[in-house]
Amino acid sequence: MMADSPLRSLTGYSRFVTELLQRSTVERSTVAVWSTSRYTGIAEGEVFFAGDIRLRLREELDFDAGLITSYGYEVYLGAERLYWYDDFPHPDDPSLAATFPHHKHVPPGIKRHRIPAPEMSFTRPNLPVLFREIVALDTV
């Protein structure tokens, strides 16, 4: 893991998230990053984008190891949940093996319809991927 990774410190990750939230595509945000111990933290809240699109996120962080240890990301259009990503393992689903445990829940049958999520990671920030995906939604 590179020493300059934003996942290596509360200060680094807070700065990284703040810079993302200052992009013109973000209308407002309730995201906060805080420490739960000397080596761990949480990032949690909502990001509001144009077109009534909203990202709800929660990440558990290990700054000592430079990892996201757990995450959940949900994307909404108004009150409708469009899709979500999580890292809950589904070892009995061979279609998800390539990106285990990372996967995305998509319609139809969103709760049980899961697809691989190759861009999700524990070792690098996921928020830039999500922001790109959400901005692309608004241009469709």
Secondary structure as GFF3:
##gff-version 3
##sequence-region A 1 140
A	DSSP	three_ten_helix	6	8	.	.	.	ID=ss1
A	DSSP	alpha_helix	10	21	.	.	.	ID=ss2
A	DSSP	beta_strand	26	29	.	.	.	ID=ss3
A	DSSP	beta_strand	32	35	.	.	.	ID=ss4
A	DSSP	beta_strand	40	49	.	.	.	ID=ss5
A	DSSP	three_ten_helix	50	52	.	.	.	ID=ss6
A	DSSP	beta_strand	53	62	.	.	.	ID=ss7
A	DSSP	beta_strand	67	77	.	.	.	ID=ss8
A	DSSP	beta_strand	80	86	.	.	.	ID=ss9
A	DSSP	three_ten_helix	94	99	.	.	.	ID=ss10
A	DSSP	beta_strand	103	105	.	.	.	ID=ss11
A	DSSP	beta_strand	114	116	.	.	.	ID=ss12
A	DSSP	alpha_helix	127	138	.	.	.	ID=ss13
###
